[in-house]
């Protein structure tokens, strides 16, 4: 069961909101509503967020993303539709139940820190627990641990005006962590920060997520931030979710022209990974094969080397045509004795930006292997360039690449 599920959510501001929802459901577009004083902010939004997922909602100003996140924790009531948190419909809750739910299940980090200037860092971090009625010593101890998690140990007795913007945002994050809720909502949490500090906070969030495995819904207008942080991304436009997918899916398979235009300037090398650009090797060899058979296979495939596999698919190494020729001349019965480790292997999650140097330094394609050293595929140089839209395809260049694609 997903931790958070939104089902056909609408949020329309104005006296005739219900009329607007009916017309929108009937297919009238936002611009054609013709209802003075009515503003549709979120239109027919549906999605699921799994436990431990970092789900990013991205869109330009006015796309409805901040309104959407406020419906997820009951700060704004939905005009229509439902929100389920841990299987419970929060849109059916009373105001008191919603307040209790926010204390126990969903915490939020805001763009502008929302710290109390007259309280210390420690007191700010402990505030959510104070609201819950947690005894003072217990809540301060929990707050100290949360501050340590975000790198603020030693700053407990300072006040917010003594901190940098990045440090104040860390206090807000520590306060949310101290509440120990299942779900963490972050509304443009880093957008007020300078670029370098913003990058540090992104690193901090990814590190905390690896440690704690929280379910996080993160709102941003920055596509690069969305693609760096999100396990999946929902792209919003004019109140509607136009695509949900991984960063790679949105980059390589945009749902429409709007998304395609959005991603056209993205640094593909930092989003795509070895796993997303790999191809099957043209040929591989079992370590028990005869050198003569290896030579025939190389001639057939027009390549000068082959990857050698164990019976279970694990990568044993590589053999060259020169070594295979010499082994055949010596009458050796298998390629076992000529297997070399002179090749480059990468993990499927390795960014494409980190593949260029090893690709340039090795005559074979890069071997993509998993934790058990099984060969998942290869990344030839031509494939690497083509993935970035930089390759020029000619018969001659393709023929040269085949020699390495084994």
RODO-2510 file (C-alpha; in nm, 4 decimals, decimal comma):
residues 406
     n   res          X          Y          Z
     1     x     0,0000     0,0000     0,0000
     2     x     0,1420     0,3435    -0,0887
     3     x     0,2157     0,5785     0,2005
     4     x     0,0471     0,8722     0,0249
     5     x    -0,2152     0,8473    -0,2475
     6     x    -0,3911     1,1360    -0,4200
     7     x    -0,7064     1,0446    -0,6091
     8     x    -0,8585     1,2866    -0,8647
     9     x    -0,7765     1,5955    -0,6585
    10     x    -0,9230     1,9325    -0,7511
    11     x    -0,8688     2,2641    -0,5789
    12     x    -1,0681     2,5561    -0,7142
    13     x    -1,0818     2,8961    -0,5438
    14     x    -1,3989     3,1043    -0,5723
    15     x    -1,7687     3,0881    -0,4918
    16     x    -1,8590     2,8671    -0,7876
    17     x    -1,5835     2,6129    -0,7275
    18     x    -1,8182     2,3130    -0,7535
    19     x    -1,9509     2,4374    -1,0891
    20     x    -1,5942     2,4742    -1,2098
    21     x    -1,5084     2,1170    -1,1085
    22     x    -1,8115     1,9824    -1,2944
    23     x    -1,7126     2,1694    -1,6105
    24     x    -1,3494     2,0648    -1,5838
    25     x    -1,4558     1,7017    -1,5479
    26     x    -1,6749     1,7425    -1,8567
    27     x    -1,3696     1,8425    -2,0595
    28     x    -1,3774     2,2225    -2,0464
    29     x    -1,0206     2,3523    -2,0290
    30     x    -0,9004     2,5960    -1,7660
    31     x    -0,9080     2,8967    -1,9968
    32     x    -1,2618     2,8217    -2,1168
    33     x    -1,4387     2,8050    -1,7804
    34     x    -1,5882     3,1557    -1,8108
    35     x    -1,6647     3,1765    -1,4386
    36     x    -1,5642     3,5200    -1,3007
    37     x    -1,3743     3,5072    -0,9714
    38     x    -1,3000     3,1348    -1,0039
    39     x    -0,9388     3,0105    -1,0136
    40     x    -0,8616     2,6416    -1,0708
    41     x    -0,5301     2,5693    -0,8949
    42     x    -0,5145     2,1867    -0,9081
    43     x    -0,7033     1,9838    -1,1682
    44     x    -0,7577     1,6065    -1,1553
    45     x    -0,4277     1,5220    -0,9810
    46     x    -0,3696     1,1528    -0,9081
    47     x    -0,0484     0,9837    -0,7945
    48     x     0,0969     0,7429    -0,5396
    49     x     0,4083     0,7789    -0,3245
    50     x     0,5630     0,4619    -0,1885
    51     x     0,7217     0,4236     0,1561
    52     x     1,0791     0,5524     0,1545
    53     x     1,0399     0,7278    -0,1814
    54     x     1,1626     1,0803    -0,2530
    55     x     0,8866     1,2073    -0,4818
    56     x     0,9365     1,5472    -0,6450
    57     x     0,6569     1,7693    -0,7751
    58     x     0,8014     2,0175    -1,0217
    59     x     0,6457     2,3075    -1,2084
    60     x     0,6760     2,6756    -1,2834
    61     x     0,5194     2,9454    -1,0679
    62     x     0,1415     2,9140    -1,0823
    63     x     0,1420     2,5491    -1,1854
    64     x    -0,0390     2,4439    -0,8648
    65     x     0,2402     2,2514    -0,6925
    66     x     0,2322     2,4422    -0,3621
    67     x    -0,1456     2,4214    -0,3489
    68     x    -0,1197     2,0479    -0,4096
    69     x     0,1237     1,9875    -0,1233
    70     x    -0,0986     2,1840     0,1156
    71     x    -0,3874     1,9538     0,0337
    72     x    -0,1726     1,6532     0,1204
    73     x    -0,1514     1,7552     0,4865
    74     x    -0,4912     1,9212     0,5182
    75     x    -0,3719     2,2826     0,5268
    76     x    -0,6049     2,3379     0,2316
    77     x    -0,9252     2,1347     0,1942
    78     x    -0,9738     1,9716    -0,1443
    79     x    -1,2642     2,0981    -0,3543
    80     x    -1,3014     1,7425    -0,4799
    81     x    -1,1087     1,4175    -0,4611
    82     x    -0,9365     1,2268    -0,1846
    83     x    -0,6000     1,2061    -0,0114
    84     x    -0,5002     0,8853     0,1639
    85     x    -0,2130     0,8714     0,4122
    86     x    -0,1249     0,5203     0,5285
    87     x    -0,4599     0,4104     0,3858
    88     x    -0,6647     0,6665     0,5810
    89     x    -0,8705     0,9256     0,3906
    90     x    -0,7672     1,2581     0,5437
    91     x    -1,0245     1,4496     0,3374
    92     x    -1,2928     1,2829     0,5529
    93     x    -1,1294     1,3881     0,8807
    94     x    -1,2492     1,6579     1,1165
    95     x    -1,0317     1,9651     1,1723
    96     x    -0,9141     1,8199     1,5036
    97     x    -0,8215     1,4882     1,3430
    98     x    -0,6276     1,6693     1,0704
    99     x    -0,4288     1,8613     1,3337
   100     x    -0,3500     1,5376     1,5152
   101     x    -0,2489     1,3758     1,1864
   102     x    -0,0047     1,6607     1,1164
   103     x     0,1531     1,6100     1,4563
   104     x     0,1900     1,2345     1,4266
   105     x     0,2172     1,1489     1,0581
   106     x     0,3177     1,4435     0,8351
   107     x     0,5694     1,7193     0,9060
   108     x     0,6602     2,0070     0,6771
   109     x     0,9660     2,2166     0,5892
   110     x     0,8864     2,5594     0,4460
   111     x     1,0764     2,7818     0,2036
   112     x     1,1305     3,0658     0,4484
   113     x     1,2404     2,8601     0,7491
   114     x     0,9450     2,9546     0,9775
   115     x     1,1701     2,9699     1,2846
   116     x     1,0892     3,1546     1,6089
   117     x     1,3451     3,4379     1,6369
   118     x     1,3233     3,4579     2,0171
   119     x     1,3928     3,0850     2,0668
   120     x     1,7266     2,9087     2,0520
   121     x     1,8178     2,6636     1,7786
   122     x     1,7536     2,3765     2,0187
   123     x     1,4132     2,5134     2,1224
   124     x     1,3153     2,5639     1,7590
   125     x     1,4144     2,2080     1,6739
   126     x     1,2113     2,0776     1,9682
   127     x     0,8996     2,2822     1,8924
   128     x     0,6979     2,0077     1,7201
   129     x     0,7549     1,7815     2,0191
   130     x     0,6512     2,0617     2,2552
   131     x     0,3190     2,0855     2,0697
   132     x     0,2776     1,7104     2,1160
   133     x     0,3244     1,7502     2,4911
   134     x     0,6525     1,5558     2,5086
   135     x     0,8330     1,6232     2,8416
   136     x     1,1022     1,8919     2,8189
   137     x     1,4102     1,6764     2,8812
   138     x     1,2948     1,4135     2,6332
   139     x     1,2120     1,6595     2,3576
   140     x     1,5393     1,8513     2,3983
   141     x     1,7353     1,5277     2,3843
   142     x     1,5552     1,4269     2,0639
   143     x     1,6113     1,7735     1,9179
   144     x     1,9869     1,7514     1,9916
   145     x     2,0052     1,4239     1,8015
   146     x     1,8181     1,5752     1,5053
   147     x     2,0479     1,8780     1,5017
   148     x     2,3478     1,6464     1,4997
   149     x     2,1979     1,4622     1,2001
   150     x     2,1864     1,7850     0,9991
   151     x     2,5340     1,8978     1,1042
   152     x     2,4390     2,1545     1,3681
   153     x     2,5847     1,9955     1,6806
   154     x     2,7339     2,2767     1,8883
   155     x     2,4875     2,5408     1,7665
   156     x     2,2063     2,4511     2,0063
   157     x     2,2271     2,7723     2,2139
   158     x     2,2440     3,0150     1,9209
   159     x     1,9466     3,2103     1,7913
   160     x     1,8265     3,2056     1,4284
   161     x     1,9617     3,5546     1,3511
   162     x     2,3110     3,4270     1,4317
   163     x     2,2911     3,1614     1,1591
   164     x     2,3370     3,1677     0,7822
   165     x     2,0430     3,0947     0,5546
   166     x     2,1597     2,7403     0,4977
   167     x     2,1970     2,6792     0,8698
   168     x     1,8484     2,8157     0,9401
   169     x     1,7076     2,5780     0,6821
   170     x     1,8921     2,2937     0,8553
   171     x     1,7146     2,3899     1,1790
   172     x     1,3809     2,3646     0,9966
   173     x     1,4801     2,0238     0,8668
   174     x     1,5939     1,9137     1,2140
   175     x     1,2578     2,0211     1,3569
   176     x     1,0768     1,8065     1,1007
   177     x     1,3058     1,5114     1,1725
   178     x     1,2588     1,5479     1,5485
   179     x     0,8841     1,5071     1,4992
   180     x     0,9652     1,1587     1,3621
   181     x     0,6675     1,1494     1,1273
   182     x     0,6267     0,8959     0,8466
   183     x     0,5967     1,1630     0,5772
   184     x     0,8037     1,4766     0,5206
   185     x     0,6698     1,7539     0,2962
   186     x     0,9188     2,0099     0,1648
   187     x     0,7773     2,3149    -0,0139
   188     x     1,0483     2,4936    -0,2153
   189     x     1,2651     2,4271     0,0891
   190     x     1,5961     2,5239    -0,0742
   191     x     1,4886     2,7871    -0,3272
   192     x     1,5731     3,0850    -0,1035
   193     x     1,9335     2,9691    -0,0640
   194     x     2,2427     3,0679    -0,2607
   195     x     2,3427     2,8103    -0,5278
   196     x     2,6387     2,6643    -0,3360
   197     x     2,4427     2,6343    -0,0104
   198     x     2,1499     2,4926    -0,2027
   199     x     2,3752     2,2205    -0,3418
   200     x     2,5000     2,1434     0,0106
   201     x     2,1422     2,1118     0,1359
   202     x     2,0568     1,8764    -0,1506
   203     x     2,3557     1,6624    -0,0528
   204     x     2,2396     1,6746     0,3094
   205     x     1,8891     1,5635     0,2161
   206     x     2,0152     1,2738     0,0034
   207     x     2,2449     1,1651     0,2855
   208     x     1,9631     1,1792     0,5417
   209     x     1,7315     0,9907     0,3087
   210     x     1,9905     0,7147     0,2735
   211     x     2,0121     0,6908     0,6541
   212     x     1,6478     0,7326     0,7547
   213     x     1,4413     0,6193     0,4547
   214     x     1,1666     0,8781     0,5072
   215     x     0,8808     0,9217     0,2629
   216     x     0,9469     1,2681     0,1194
   217     x     0,7387     1,4829    -0,1135
   218     x     0,9541     1,7694    -0,2379
   219     x     0,8226     2,0740    -0,4270
   220     x     1,0506     2,2693    -0,6599
   221     x     1,0451     2,4878    -0,9706
   222     x     1,4046     2,3891    -1,0523
   223     x     1,4308     2,1035    -1,3022
   224     x     1,7947     2,0264    -1,2209
   225     x     1,7078     2,0026    -0,8510
   226     x     1,4135     1,7759    -0,9313
   227     x     1,6256     1,5452    -1,1428
   228     x     1,9035     1,5322    -0,8850
   229     x     1,6770     1,4501    -0,5907
   230     x     1,3739     1,2645    -0,7166
   231     x     1,3271     0,8888    -0,7279
   232     x     1,0295     0,9934    -0,9410
   233     x     0,9125     1,3322    -1,0627
   234     x     0,5638     1,4684    -1,1293
   235     x     0,5661     1,7581    -1,3778
   236     x     0,2798     2,0070    -1,3346
   237     x     0,1440     2,2610    -1,5806
   238     x    -0,1523     2,4907    -1,5227
   239     x    -0,2842     2,2770    -1,2390
   240     x    -0,2498     1,9409    -1,4109
   241     x     0,0112     1,6680    -1,3739
   242     x     0,1324     1,6140    -1,7294
   243     x     0,3902     1,3397    -1,6619
   244     x     0,5176     1,1199    -1,3799
   245     x     0,8397     0,9240    -1,4186
   246     x     1,2020     0,8889    -1,3250
   247     x     1,4461     1,1600    -1,4274
   248     x     1,5669     0,9362    -1,7098
   249     x     1,2134     0,8686    -1,8345
   250     x     1,1228     1,2363    -1,8361
   251     x     1,4463     1,3234    -2,0137
   252     x     1,4343     1,0496    -2,2768
   253     x     1,0556     1,0005    -2,3132
   254     x     0,8876     1,3404    -2,2565
   255     x     0,5091     1,3083    -2,2552
   256     x     0,4450     1,6177    -2,4673
   257     x     0,6075     1,9212    -2,6253
   258     x     0,5856     2,1155    -2,2987
   259     x     0,7950     1,8594    -2,1111
   260     x     1,0322     1,8223    -2,4062
   261     x     1,0909     2,1974    -2,4076
   262     x     1,1390     2,1933    -2,0326
   263     x     1,4169     1,9333    -2,0466
   264     x     1,5943     2,0456    -2,3628
   265     x     1,8710     2,2299    -2,1765
   266     x     1,9273     1,9665    -1,9074
   267     x     2,2799     1,8262    -1,8776
   268     x     2,1950     1,4751    -1,9948
   269     x     2,5330     1,3403    -1,8844
   270     x     2,4404     1,3992    -1,5189
   271     x     2,0948     1,2421    -1,5447
   272     x     2,1494     0,9413    -1,7682
   273     x     2,3337     0,6440    -1,6227
   274     x     2,5302     0,3493    -1,7541
   275     x     2,2238     0,1333    -1,6945
   276     x     2,0066     0,3545    -1,9145
   277     x     2,2432     0,3595    -2,2142
   278     x     2,3897     0,0073    -2,2079
   279     x     2,3374    -0,2346    -2,4967
   280     x     2,3799    -0,6094    -2,5258
   281     x     2,7292    -0,7248    -2,6269
   282     x     2,7470    -0,8591    -2,9809
   283     x     2,9163    -1,1717    -2,8485
   284     x     3,0525    -1,3251    -2,5290
   285     x     3,2522    -1,6387    -2,4622
   286     x     3,2432    -1,9149    -2,2019
   287     x     3,5718    -1,9608    -2,0148
   288     x     3,5839    -2,3274    -2,1255
   289     x     3,5790    -2,2433    -2,4980
   290     x     3,8695    -2,3409    -2,7220
   291     x     4,1007    -2,0636    -2,8523
   292     x     4,0167    -2,1638    -3,2109
   293     x     3,6443    -2,1200    -3,1421
   294     x     3,7177    -1,7803    -2,9885
   295     x     3,9060    -1,6720    -3,3013
   296     x     3,6250    -1,7844    -3,5296
   297     x     3,3719    -1,5922    -3,3212
   298     x     3,5859    -1,2784    -3,3344
   299     x     3,6187    -1,3048    -3,7111
   300     x     3,2437    -1,3588    -3,7410
   301     x     3,1650    -1,0569    -3,5268
   302     x     3,4491    -0,8478    -3,6700
   303     x     3,5938    -0,7715    -3,3289
   304     x     3,9399    -0,7965    -3,1768
   305     x     3,8452    -0,9050    -2,8234
   306     x     3,5691    -1,0799    -2,6308
   307     x     3,4307    -1,0679    -2,2799
   308     x     3,4507    -1,4074    -2,1084
   309     x     3,1708    -1,5213    -1,8747
   310     x     3,1412    -1,7802    -1,6030
   311     x     2,8553    -2,0285    -1,6366
   312     x     2,6394    -1,8202    -1,4005
   313     x     2,6852    -1,5045    -1,6072
   314     x     2,9526    -1,3440    -1,3912
   315     x     3,2247    -1,1608    -1,5783
   316     x     3,5513    -1,3558    -1,5763
   317     x     3,7557    -1,1164    -1,7899
   318     x     3,8509    -1,0522    -2,1508
   319     x     4,0627    -1,2201    -2,4184
   320     x     4,2237    -1,0605    -2,7251
   321     x     4,2628    -1,2010    -3,0752
   322     x     4,6435    -1,1927    -3,0343
   323     x     4,6360    -1,4004    -2,7158
   324     x     4,3821    -1,6415    -2,8657
   325     x     4,6021    -1,6924    -3,1737
   326     x     4,9069    -1,7675    -2,9610
   327     x     4,7086    -2,0051    -2,7373
   328     x     4,5757    -2,1912    -3,0406
   329     x     4,9310    -2,2197    -3,1730
   330     x     5,0421    -2,3734    -2,8436
   331     x     4,7587    -2,6256    -2,8640
   332     x     4,5831    -2,5049    -2,5484
   333     x     4,2402    -2,6602    -2,5001
   334     x     4,0639    -2,3584    -2,3494
   335     x     4,0962    -1,9839    -2,3098
   336     x     4,1260    -2,0266    -1,9323
   337     x     4,4944    -1,9334    -1,9244
   338     x     4,4699    -1,6185    -2,1385
   339     x     4,1851    -1,4381    -1,9627
   340     x     4,2923    -1,0824    -1,8853
   341     x     4,1535    -0,8244    -1,6421
   342     x     4,2517    -0,5330    -1,8650
   343     x     3,9073    -0,3820    -1,9101
   344     x     3,6939    -0,1195    -1,7381
   345     x     3,3792    -0,2117    -1,5454
   346     x     3,1165     0,0313    -1,4135
   347     x     2,7992     0,0034    -1,2103
   348     x     2,4571     0,0603    -1,3719
   349     x     2,3930     0,3670    -1,1545
   350     x     2,7158     0,5405    -1,2659
   351     x     2,6298     0,8768    -1,4311
   352     x     2,7194     0,9064    -1,7970
   353     x     2,9336     1,2084    -1,7070
   354     x     3,1726     0,9681    -1,5306
   355     x     3,2003     0,7268    -1,8241
   356     x     3,3960     0,9371    -2,0724
   357     x     3,7391     0,9003    -1,9130
   358     x     3,7328     0,5199    -1,8760
   359     x     3,5776     0,4908    -2,2254
   360     x     3,8643     0,6930    -2,3721
   361     x     4,1274     0,4903    -2,1868
   362     x     4,0000     0,1452    -2,2908
   363     x     3,9725    -0,0117    -2,6352
   364     x     3,6847    -0,2342    -2,5261
   365     x     3,3394    -0,1024    -2,4409
   366     x     3,2735    -0,0425    -2,0745
   367     x     3,1346    -0,3516    -1,9019
   368     x     2,8285    -0,2762    -1,6873
   369     x     2,8136    -0,5194    -1,3959
   370     x     2,5936    -0,5667    -1,0900
   371     x     2,6860    -0,6417    -0,7276
   372     x     2,7471    -1,0069    -0,8164
   373     x     2,9722    -0,9144    -1,1084
   374     x     2,7157    -1,0322    -1,3614
   375     x     2,7467    -0,8660    -1,7007
   376     x     2,4350    -0,6558    -1,7588
   377     x     2,5508    -0,5045    -2,0864
   378     x     2,8173    -0,2833    -2,2392
   379     x     2,8568     0,0837    -2,3251
   380     x     3,0448     0,1327    -2,6519
   381     x     3,1841     0,4773    -2,7265
   382     x     2,9379     0,5408    -3,0102
   383     x     2,6449     0,4543    -2,7837
   384     x     2,7814     0,6889    -2,5184
   385     x     2,7950     0,9788    -2,7606
   386     x     2,4587     0,8981    -2,9149
   387     x     2,2981     0,9069    -2,5703
   388     x     2,3984     1,2728    -2,5466
   389     x     2,2730     1,3498    -2,8956
   390     x     2,6290     1,4204    -3,0106
   391     x     2,7008     1,1159    -3,2229
   392     x     2,7203     1,1421    -3,5999
   393     x     2,6092     0,8173    -3,7556
   394     x     2,7959     0,7050    -4,0629
   395     x     2,8608     0,3594    -4,2002
   396     x     3,2316     0,4039    -4,1439
   397     x     3,2059     0,5090    -3,7767
   398     x     2,9526     0,2354    -3,7055
   399     x     3,1833    -0,0255    -3,8562
   400     x     3,4712     0,0887    -3,6390
   401     x     3,2576     0,0708    -3,3267
   402     x     3,1556    -0,2902    -3,3978
   403     x     3,5166    -0,3901    -3,3483
   404     x     3,4841    -0,2951    -2,9823
   405     x     3,1219    -0,3926    -2,9288
   406     x     3,1801    -0,7415    -2,7951
***
